[in-house]
Amino acid sequence: MHVESDVAIVGAGAAGLPLARWLARPPEGARRLTAVLLAAPPGPARVPPRTWCFREAGAGPYAVLVASWQRLRARSGGGRTVRAGIATLRCKMLYSDALDALDALVGGEIAASRRGSRVEAVVDRVASAPGGAVAHARRAGGDRLTVRARWVFDSRPLAEPPPARAALSQHFRGGFVRSHRSAFDPSVVHLMDFRAPRPAPRTPQPAHGFSFG
Ligand SMILES: Cc1cc2nc3c(=O)[nH]c(=O)nc-3n(C[C@H](O)[C@H](O)[C@H](O)COP(=O)(O)OP(=O)(O)OC[C@H]3O[C@@H](n4cnc5c(N)ncnc54)[C@H](O)[C@@H]3O)c2cc1C
């Protein structure tokens, strides 16, 4: 199958979805472009679930926040505690499942706009072509799909970092803590704790990079 479009968006993640949404609902007076969103089907190309925190003023586009805070706290390696308010921003937290809901919503909006589609396919190659580029993909059933577009926005993870650049490798380990007595202040988010191995939490600093609890 072959599709022609103004824009092809590879990846329905934190970058791809807002772009697709913006193209489906362009502001008054903006040029109307057709867009194809290529979203990975369930499988290895889908990113694992995660928790996201971000800072934003106002209500924002995500109705499904888990929590939000205006007061932050951090602890230095020497144990010094820094507290600060971040008005007019809020630190907001959502589960990436909310992004799946956004994915479904954006897919519906693109279809309703009649200027594009959301297609589940794994993109294996993006190649330059006269006047744009072609994304080569495979659908869940194995069928080949090519999307030729004037602009291709590719948010697949890089196979290797560009020359003289390091790849940022993040490893997160999380857990739920339950206490017998009231021990947490739900009005403050504790963002970083850089303390040395003792007392807990243990955050020994590696020789390269840094680590926090
Ligand atoms: C555990 C964890 C916690 C994080 N917490 C935060 C946080 O609190 N705040 C924050 O700002 N950032 C956080 N980040 C970083 C944040 O997730 C990334 O910066 C952000 O997701 C990058 O957006 P992206 O669209 O480039 O990539 P992604 O959101 O990863 O999206 C890439 C998309 O491409 C798709 N894809 C991959 N390969 C293919 C393919 N071959 N074909 C088609 N589609 C493909 C994937 O399924 C995915 O949907 C966290 C990351 C992790 C791992």
PDBQT file of the ligand as one rigid body, heavy atoms in Angstrom, charges set to zero:
ROOT
HETATM    1  C1  LIG A 301      11.006   5.748  32.979  1.00  0.00    +0.000 C 
HETATM    2  C2  LIG A 301      11.071   7.112  32.287  1.00  0.00    +0.000 A 
HETATM    3  C3  LIG A 301      10.628   8.237  32.976  1.00  0.00    +0.000 A 
HETATM    4  C4  LIG A 301      10.679   9.479  32.355  1.00  0.00    +0.000 A 
HETATM    5  N1  LIG A 301      10.216  10.533  33.069  1.00  0.00    +0.000 NA
HETATM    6  C5  LIG A 301      10.162  11.723  32.475  1.00  0.00    +0.000 A 
HETATM    7  C6  LIG A 301       9.608  12.823  33.184  1.00  0.00    +0.000 A 
HETATM    8  O1  LIG A 301       9.210  12.706  34.325  1.00  0.00    +0.000 OA
HETATM    9  N2  LIG A 301       9.534  14.018  32.535  1.00  0.00    +0.000 N 
HETATM   10  C7  LIG A 301       9.986  14.171  31.248  1.00  0.00    +0.000 A 
HETATM   11  O2  LIG A 301       9.871  15.273  30.692  1.00  0.00    +0.000 OA
HETATM   12  N3  LIG A 301      10.542  13.137  30.565  1.00  0.00    +0.000 NA
HETATM   13  C8  LIG A 301      10.653  11.940  31.149  1.00  0.00    +0.000 A 
HETATM   14  N4  LIG A 301      11.217  10.902  30.477  1.00  0.00    +0.000 N 
HETATM   15  C9  LIG A 301      11.759  11.152  29.157  1.00  0.00    +0.000 C 
HETATM   16  C10 LIG A 301      10.620  11.149  28.123  1.00  0.00    +0.000 C 
HETATM   17  O3  LIG A 301       9.969   9.891  28.164  1.00  0.00    +0.000 OA
HETATM   18  C11 LIG A 301      11.208  11.369  26.749  1.00  0.00    +0.000 C 
HETATM   19  O4  LIG A 301      11.973  12.554  26.734  1.00  0.00    +0.000 OA
HETATM   20  C12 LIG A 301      10.087  11.517  25.715  1.00  0.00    +0.000 C 
HETATM   21  O5  LIG A 301       9.227  10.408  25.730  1.00  0.00    +0.000 OA
HETATM   22  C13 LIG A 301      10.722  11.665  24.346  1.00  0.00    +0.000 C 
HETATM   23  O6  LIG A 301       9.674  11.835  23.401  1.00  0.00    +0.000 OA
HETATM   24  P1  LIG A 301       9.756  11.160  21.989  1.00  0.00    +0.000 P 
HETATM   25  O7  LIG A 301       8.446  11.408  21.296  1.00  0.00    +0.000 OA
HETATM   26  O8  LIG A 301      11.015  11.592  21.323  1.00  0.00    +0.000 OA
HETATM   27  O9  LIG A 301       9.958   9.604  22.291  1.00  0.00    +0.000 OA
HETATM   28  P2  LIG A 301       8.858   8.587  22.843  1.00  0.00    +0.000 P 
HETATM   29  O10 LIG A 301       7.862   9.245  23.738  1.00  0.00    +0.000 OA
HETATM   30  O11 LIG A 301       9.618   7.409  23.358  1.00  0.00    +0.000 OA
HETATM   31  O12 LIG A 301       8.084   8.194  21.520  1.00  0.00    +0.000 OA
HETATM   32  C14 LIG A 301       8.685   7.466  20.482  1.00  0.00    +0.000 C 
HETATM   33  C15 LIG A 301       7.549   6.702  19.830  1.00  0.00    +0.000 C 
HETATM   34  O13 LIG A 301       8.063   6.054  18.688  1.00  0.00    +0.000 OA
HETATM   35  C16 LIG A 301       7.503   4.757  18.630  1.00  0.00    +0.000 C 
HETATM   36  N5  LIG A 301       8.385   3.935  17.835  1.00  0.00    +0.000 N 
HETATM   37  C17 LIG A 301       9.606   3.453  18.163  1.00  0.00    +0.000 A 
HETATM   38  N6  LIG A 301      10.121   2.737  17.153  1.00  0.00    +0.000 NA
HETATM   39  C18 LIG A 301       9.190   2.797  16.155  1.00  0.00    +0.000 A 
HETATM   40  C19 LIG A 301       9.147   2.258  14.833  1.00  0.00    +0.000 A 
HETATM   41  N7  LIG A 301      10.149   1.532  14.342  1.00  0.00    +0.000 N 
HETATM   42  N8  LIG A 301       8.029   2.489  14.078  1.00  0.00    +0.000 NA
HETATM   43  C20 LIG A 301       7.002   3.235  14.566  1.00  0.00    +0.000 A 
HETATM   44  N9  LIG A 301       7.004   3.767  15.806  1.00  0.00    +0.000 NA
HETATM   45  C21 LIG A 301       8.088   3.548  16.581  1.00  0.00    +0.000 A 
HETATM   46  C22 LIG A 301       7.373   4.317  20.065  1.00  0.00    +0.000 C 
HETATM   47  O14 LIG A 301       6.397   3.313  20.204  1.00  0.00    +0.000 OA
HETATM   48  C23 LIG A 301       6.951   5.634  20.730  1.00  0.00    +0.000 C 
HETATM   49  O15 LIG A 301       5.547   5.762  20.752  1.00  0.00    +0.000 OA
HETATM   50  C24 LIG A 301      11.196   9.640  31.058  1.00  0.00    +0.000 A 
HETATM   51  C25 LIG A 301      11.657   8.517  30.367  1.00  0.00    +0.000 A 
HETATM   52  C26 LIG A 301      11.601   7.260  30.969  1.00  0.00    +0.000 A 
HETATM   53  C27 LIG A 301      12.131   6.053  30.211  1.00  0.00    +0.000 C 
ENDROOT
TORSDOF 0
